[in-house]
Amino acid sequence: MKECNQVAYLFEKIPDDIWLRIFSYLSTITWCSTLRKVCKHWYHLSHNEVLWRNIVIPKTCHITQSKLDDLFLYNNLSVVRSFSYFPDVFVNEAIQNLIKINKNLQSLLIYYCFDLNNTIACSISKLSKLENLYLNYCQFIEDETIANIAKKCKGLKTLHLGQSRLTDNSIIAVSDLQNLLCLKISFRPKFAPDGVIMLDKLKALTYLDIDIYRSSTLLTDALSRLKLINLTNLRLKYFSKDNDECLAKLIENKKNLKYLTLVNSRITGNFLYAKHNLKKLTVTKCFEIGKVFYAYFENNGIDELHVPICPRYGVGTKFQYVKRLSLEIEVKLFLDNDITKVKSLMSENLVFLYLHHASDEMVLKFVLENCKNLRKLSIFSSFEHQRINRFSLPENQSITEFHGGCFAFTNLPLKLAYALPNLCQARFEIHKAILGPLLDIVDVNCKYLRTVNVHFNQWYDIDTSIFQKFSNLVVNIFYESANQQPHTVKFSI
């Protein structure tokens, strides 16, 4: 009885600010449908404006009609400024209720909601103060809806319409948004070049993200003629190597264009020889890269470069003129995992390294011994049947962030963490059979470790006592740490 009274006394002594901070880490549905029913104190706290300014309903949330009713029945939605909805159910009911209650919403984010009704989406135009609108993967949105939103929501600064079935009529409507700073859109075969040219009317645009999926040469040629004088960040997806000349024209003589990202594209590298002012180039998920691309960096520099290495052309490239280098290496593509080929890519300016299928431990030893300026290391390995001693790898003092993917029963990435004494952030994607070694990892790296993110590939048959043991250890280590800084421990499934 005394213990219960002591616990109740401690709960009463916790300030409201602390409770609000704790609640802010939970999903809106959780504290709205569950926690607010615990006691009167928590019920009153659940109406605090701090909790209602930004509402996020994640995709992992098991939302039901009753939970959604609770959200809008016992609500404080008039103070909501940002609403993010990810589940693919009840989206129409959620948006309809929200718009009825709150006309002052500033940000609305809807992802992967394939069932979003076009009539409901059209009612978004009633939000005259809307500044940020995300309608990604909402495939049933029509041009008329986008035109209506663009006409009524003149204050829009960010608009995402990725993976939709819109035509160039939507671009024509969007081109009237003079305050638009950020635009994401997907080009489809139905797009006409005349519509693409209308993007030039967006004088304030600084960020442009385009998916060029199955687009015609006429369309990419129209894209290359855009001036966009204030554009600073350009991201292109599914760009074909046949359109290198168009890309060169697009980036040429744009004084403010500093950042270029190419995703899932086939490139030769000819566009780099155009006159440009790029400071950062990111090439990802592109394993068809021409020899010209790598040859450019033998004699030219850039402040920051992130690029995958193609075994055919990339090996032997000296990125000596690049200030900050990030490399993605698919080691299994190198014949017999030839370590000499991988060694040639390591340089003093290497700050991030991604190794995939690195089945030779000598590669890892070389990286740890020679990459003294490396800050982030990601390893997704295939060491299923090898046993490596926990102290067999050399220590690296520079690496502060580590991302390890462990498949089957391999535990090499976890063993590797012992060689990183200055680790600050760690993310592990693990199998239940190797959850135990995580306890040792946290214990060994407790001096600087501040963030631990654990993703379980198979969670349903994990003993809950392991979760408890891990949590207790983390709390004790962090509490006793001499360097008192904020810590984060996150479990994701």
N, C-alpha and C positions, 0 to 999 in steps of 0.2 A: 504493500500500500504506500509505504514511504517513497519507494522508487517511482511509482506512478505520480505522486505529488511533486517529486523533484523534477521529473520530466515536464509536467505541466507548468511548473514554475519557470523552467528554462525557456519553454515555448513563449510564455507571456513576456519574457524579457527581450526577446528578439525584436529589434526595431522593424517598423513597417517597410522601410527602405530595403532592408535585407530580404524580407519576404518577397517584395516586388521584383528584386533582382533574381531570386531563385525562380519565381514563376515565369519570368521573361525567357528562360531557357526551355520552357515546356511549350508544346504546341497549344494553340488557342483552344482546340477542341478538348484537350486534356483538362486544363484548368477551368474551362467553361462548363463542361458537363460532369466533372468529377470533383475537383478540389473545392469548388465553391460550395459544395454540399457537405463538407466536412464539419464546419463550424460557422458561427455568425461572423467571427472575425475575418475568416477567409472569404466569406460571402461578400462582405463590404470591400475587402481588398480587391476582389475580382472586378469591381466596378471602377477601379482607379484608371484614370486616363492614360497613364504610362503603359498599361497592358494593351490598350485598345488602339493605340496610334498605328501600330504595324501588325497586321494579322497575317499569319502564314499557316496554311493548311497543307501539309506535305503529302506527297504521293503515298507514303507509307502509312498514313493515318487511315485507320479503319472507320470510315465515316458512314453513318446511317442517317436515315431521315429524321429520327428522333434527336440525334446529336445536332443535326443541322437546325432543327426547330429550337433546341435549347440555345443555340448560338444567337438566333435572331429574336427569341422571345425574351430572354433575360439579357438584354444587351445595353451596350453603350456605344452603338455604332455611329452615332453622330460625330464622334471625335476621331474616327478612323481616317487616316491619311494614306495608308498603303494597304492593299489587300492582294494577297498572293494565293492562288488556288491551283493545286496540282492534281488532285484525284480526278479520275475520268467518269465519276458518277455525280449526280445531283448538281452539276455545274449551272444549269439553267435556273434552278430554284435559288441557288446561292447568289448569283448575279442579280436576279430579279428582286430579291428581298433587300439586297444591299443598296441598289439604286433607289428603291423606294424610301429608304431611311436616310441615306447620306448623299447629298448632291455636291459635297465639298471634297470628294475623294481626289487625291492627287496622283496616286499610282495604282494601277490595276495590272496584275500579272496572271495570265492564264496559260498553262502549258499542257500539252498532250490531252486536251479535252476535245476528243473527236466528236462528241455528241452536242457540242455547243450549238444551240439553236440560232439560226440567222436572225430571227425576230428579236430574240433576247440580246444578241450582240448589237443589233441596231440601236437598242435603247441605251447603249453606252454613250451615245451622243448627247444624252441629257447631262452628263458630267462635264459641265462647262469649264471647270477648274482643273481638269485632268492634264497632267504634264508627262506622265510615263505610261505607255500602254504596250503590253506584250501579249500577242495572240499567236504564239508559236504552235505549230502543228494543229491548228484549228482549221481543218480542211474544208469545212462547209461554209466558210465565210465568203460572201459574194462582193463583187465590186461596188454594188450599190450601198452596201453597209459601210465599206471603207470611205466612200464618197460622203456619206452622211456624217460619219465621225469627223472627217477632215473639215467639213463645213461648219460644224458646231463647236468642235474642240480646237480653237485657234491657238491655244497656249501649249499644244503638244511639243515636247522637247525630245522625247524618245519614242520611237515606234518600231516594234518588231513584228514582222509578218512572215516569219520563216516557215518553209514547208507548207505553204498554202496553195490554193488553186486559182489565184487571182490572175488577171490579165493586166496589160499596160494601162487600162482605164483607171486602175487603182493608183498607179504612179502619177498619172495626170492629175488626179484628185489630191494626192499627197503633196504634189509640187507647190500647192498654194499655202503650205504650212511654213511661213517665213521664219518661225522660231525654232524649227526642227534642227536638232544638233546631231542626233543619232538615228540611223535608219538601217534596218535589216529586212531584206526581201529576197524571194526566190524567183529567178527568171525561169519561165516555162516556154515551151514551143509556141504558145499562143501570144507571147509578147511580140509587139511590133517595135521596130527601131525608133519610130517617131515618138513613142511613149517614153522610151529610155532617155532620149535627149531632154525630156522635160525635167529630169533631175537637176539640170543646170540652174533651174530657178531657185533651188534651195541654197541660197547664198550663205546661210549660217551653218551649213552641214559640216561637221568635223569628223564624224565616224560613219563609214559605209561598209555594210556587210552583205555580200551578195552570193547566193548559191546559183551557179551557172550550170544547171543540170540539163543536158541535151539541148543546149541553146545553139542557135544557128550562127554562122559566121557573120551575117548581117547584124545580129544582135550584139555580138562582142565588138564588132567594128563601131557600132553606135556608142557602146560603152567607152571605147578608147577616145572618142571625140569630146567627152565631158571635160569641162574646165575645172569646176569645183575648187575655186581658189583658196578656200579656207579648210579644205580637207587635210586632216593630220593623220588619220588612221584608216587603213583600207584592209579589208579581209575578204578573200576570194576563195570559194570552194568549188571543186570539180572543174578547175581550169585546165584546158587542154594545151598540150605543147604546140599544137598548130596555131594557137593564138598568142604566141610569144611576142609577135610584132605589135599586136593590139595592147598587150600589157606594157610594152615599152612606151607606146604613145600615151598610155594612161598615166604613167608615173613621171613622164618626162616634163621637166621645167615646172614642176609643182613645188614651189618654194616651201610650203607648209607641210607637205606630206613626209612624215618622219617614220611611220610604222607600217610595215607591209606584212600580212600573214597569208600564206597559201596552204590550203588544207585539201587533202585527197586530190591533188592535182598532178599532172604530168608536165614537167618543165624541162627546157633545154638550158636555160640560163642566159640566153641572148638578151633578154630584157635588162639585165644588169648593166649592159654597156650603154644604155641610154643615159642622158644627163639627168641625174636625180639627186635628192638630198636626204636619202634614207639614213636613219640612225639605227634602226632595228629591223631585222628581217627574220621572220619565223616561218620555217617550212616544216610541216608536220604531217605524218601519215602519207608521205610522198616518197615511195621507194623507186620511182622511175625518174631519175634526175640525170640530166645530160652532163657530159664531160666539160662542156663550156662553163657550166655553173661553178664547178670546183676550180677550174682554171682561173676564173675571175679573181678568186681570193688569194691566189699566189702572188699577185702584184697590187691588189687593191684592198682597202680596209673598210670596216664599218664598226660602229661602236658596239653593237650587240648582234650576235648571230645564233640562231637555233636551227639545226639542220640534221636530218638523218644521213647516215653514211651508206652510200651505194657501193657494194664490194667491187663492182666493175670499174668505177671511175673515182670514187671518193678516197680510196686507200692511197696514202702517200701525200695527200694534200697538206700543205703547211699553212695553217690559218694564222700566221704570225702578225698580220696587220689587223686582226680582229681583237678588240679590247676585252670583250666578254663573250666567251664561246660556250655553247651548249650543244652536246652531241647525243644523237640516238643511234645506238649500234645494235643491230640484229646479228649477234655473234654467230648463230648457226648458219648464216648465209656465207660466212667465210669458210672456204674449204678446209676441213680438218681443224677448224678453230685455230688457224695459224696465228700464234700470239705475236709474231713479228709484224703482221699487218695491222693488228689492233694497236700495238705499241707506237707505231708511226703517227697515230692520230692524237696522242697525248701531248699537250703543250702547257706552258705556264699560264696561259690565259683561259684555260678550261675551268668553268665554274659550276657546270651542271653536266652530269653524265647519266645516261639511261642505257642499261645493259639488259638485253633480252636473250634468253637461252644461252647464257654464258656457262657452258658445261666444263670449262677448264679453269681450275682454281688459280693457275698462274696468271691469268688475265686480271683477276681481282687483286692478287698480290702486287702486280705491277702498278695498278691504279693507286692503291693505298700508299705505296712507297714513293711514287714519282709525281702524283698530282697534288702538290702542296697548296694550291690555291682553290681546290675543289670545295664548293660549299654544299652542294646537294647531290646525293647519289640515289638512284633508283635501280633496283635489281629485280627482275622476274626471271628466275633461274629454272634449270631442269636437272638439279643434282639429286635425283630421286634415290640413287643407290650409293652415293658416296658419303663417307664419314670424314668430316674435317674437324680436327681438334680445335677447341674453343680458343686456344692461344696460338694457333698456327698462322694467323693472318697478322701482318704488321699493323702497327697503330698509326692512325691518321688524325692529326690535331685540327685540321681545317674544316672537316665536314661537320656541319651543324644540323642538317636535315637529311633524313633517310626514309625511303619508301621501299619496303620489302614485300614481295609477293611470293607466298609459299604454296606450292601446289602439291597434291598427293601427300607424301609423308616427309618431304624435304624440309630441312630446318637451317639451311645455309644462311639465308638472309638474317635469321635471328642470331646465328653464331657470329656473323659479320658485325653485328651491333656492338660486340665486345671490343672491337678494334676502333670504336668511335667514342672516345672519352668526353668530347665536347658536344655531344648530341643535344640539340635543343628541341627538335620536333621529330616525331617518329610516327609512321603509319605502317601498320602491318595488315596484310591480307592473308589470313591463316586458316588452316584446317584444324579441327578440334583436337587431333592427336598431338599437335605441337603447341597447344595453348600453355602448357606448363612452363616451358622455357621463357615465356614472356615475363614471368615473375622475376627470373634472374636478370633479364634485360633491364627492367625498370630499376632493380636494386643496384646493378652495376653502374648505370648511367644517371643516377639520381642527382649528381652534382649540378648539372645544367639543364637536365631534361624538364621541359615545361609543358609540352603537348604530346599526348599519346592518343592516337586514333587507331582503334582495332576493328577490323572488318572480318566477320566470320563467314566463311564460305558455306558452312553447314552448321547452322545454329540450333536446329530443332532437337538434337539429342545431346546437347552439352549440359553437364550437371551444373545446376545453379550455384552449388557451393564453390565452384571454380570462379564464378563471377564475384562472389562475396570475398573470396580469398584475395583475388586480384585487386579489388576495390580497396580492401583494408590495407594491403601492402602499399598501394599508391598513396593513400591518404597519410599513412604513417611516415613514409619516406618524404613526402612533400612537406609535412608538418614539421619534421625534424631538420629539414634542409636549412643550412645557414643563410643561404641567399633567399630571402623571403620575397618571391615574385609570384604573380598570378600563375596558376596552373590550370590545365584543361585535360580532362580524361574523357574520351568519347568512345562509346561502343556503337558500331553501326552493323546492321544486319542486311 
